[in-house]
Amino acid sequence: MEALYPFLYADQSDVEPVLRAVSESTADKAREIVELRQQLAKHFADALIACAQDMADRFAAGARLFTFGNGGSSSDAQAVAQLFLNPATEGRALPALSLTNDVAVLTALSNDIGFEVVFARQLAAQGTAVDIAVGLSTSGGSANVLAGFEQANRRGMLTVGFAGYEGGRMAEADTIDHLFVVPSASVHRIQEAQTTTYNVLWELTQLALR
């Protein structure tokens, strides 16, 4: 424990440099994400508008939104679904479901077939040609996310991807209609920027539906 948190075991004179370093590190991280968000605002502007219009057209035709991802991206997938289904501010509630919500389905598919199909099988069972699939992967290389996109594309669904680094295998895939890559090597900055991006996408989709 002492090796992990040395300042808890140090005298007061040793604590001050540690706290100063923590403060400087926090400020650096804040600057990083602000700069990254500003960069993406310029880079993604037209692409976000186009994606939002495509999503609005689908929703107007009766689409449902399916979201998926692993780990932290699973939490983001749930956040995206919640954002569209039950907006915290003024906005139209839209049908959305995170494919990571049902533990029984996830564990059954993982146990009986394999973890790589946990999203693809659900999309095969529930998705239709009018629907929308949104997948998130910080690495861009999650096998089950890629399989989900393949299934969604096969069914004629609109596909939207969020990735980090240089996009990984998602950047090479021809199954994703709209892909937003956050060019960062930090998982934390990637997910923070993705949160901003999908919130902007939601707002633009709402505007396009008016």
Secondary structure as the mmCIF struct_conf table of DSSP 4:
data_model
#
loop_
_struct_conf.conf_type_id
_struct_conf.id
_struct_conf.beg_label_comp_id
_struct_conf.beg_label_asym_id
_struct_conf.beg_label_seq_id
_struct_conf.end_label_comp_id
_struct_conf.end_label_asym_id
_struct_conf.end_label_seq_id
TURN_TY1_P TURN_TY1_P1 GLU A 2 LEU A 4
HELX_RH_3T_P HELX_RH_3T_P1 PRO A 6 LEU A 8
BEND BEND1 TYR A 9 ALA A 10
HELX_RH_AL_P HELX_RH_AL_P1 GLN A 12 ALA A 60
TURN_TY1_P TURN_TY1_P2 ALA A 61 GLY A 62
STRN STRN1 LEU A 65 GLY A 69
BEND BEND2 ASN A 70 ASN A 70
TURN_TY1_P TURN_TY1_P3 GLY A 71 GLY A 71
HELX_RH_AL_P HELX_RH_AL_P2 GLY A 72 LEU A 85
BEND BEND3 ASN A 86 ASN A 86
BEND BEND4 ALA A 88 GLU A 90
STRN STRN2 ALA A 96 SER A 98
TURN_TY1_P TURN_TY1_P4 LEU A 99 THR A 100
BEND BEND5 ASN A 101 ASN A 101
HELX_RH_AL_P HELX_RH_AL_P3 VAL A 103 ASP A 112
TURN_TY1_P TURN_TY1_P5 ILE A 113 ILE A 113
HELX_RH_3T_P HELX_RH_3T_P2 PHE A 115 VAL A 117
TURN_TY1_P TURN_TY1_P6 VAL A 118 PHE A 119
HELX_RH_AL_P HELX_RH_AL_P4 ALA A 120 GLN A 126
TURN_TY1_P TURN_TY1_P7 ALA A 129 VAL A 130
STRN STRN3 ILE A 132 SER A 137
BEND BEND6 THR A 138 GLY A 140
HELX_RH_AL_P HELX_RH_AL_P5 ALA A 143 ARG A 154
TURN_TY1_P TURN_TY1_P8 ARG A 155 GLY A 156
STRN STRN4 LEU A 158 GLY A 164
TURN_TY1_P TURN_TY1_P9 TYR A 165 GLU A 166
HELX_RH_AL_P HELX_RH_AL_P6 GLY A 168 GLU A 172
BEND BEND7 ASP A 174 THR A 175
BEND BEND8 ASP A 177 ASP A 177
STRN STRN5 HIS A 178 VAL A 182
BEND BEND9 ALA A 185 ALA A 185
HELX_RH_AL_P HELX_RH_AL_P7 VAL A 187 LEU A 209
#
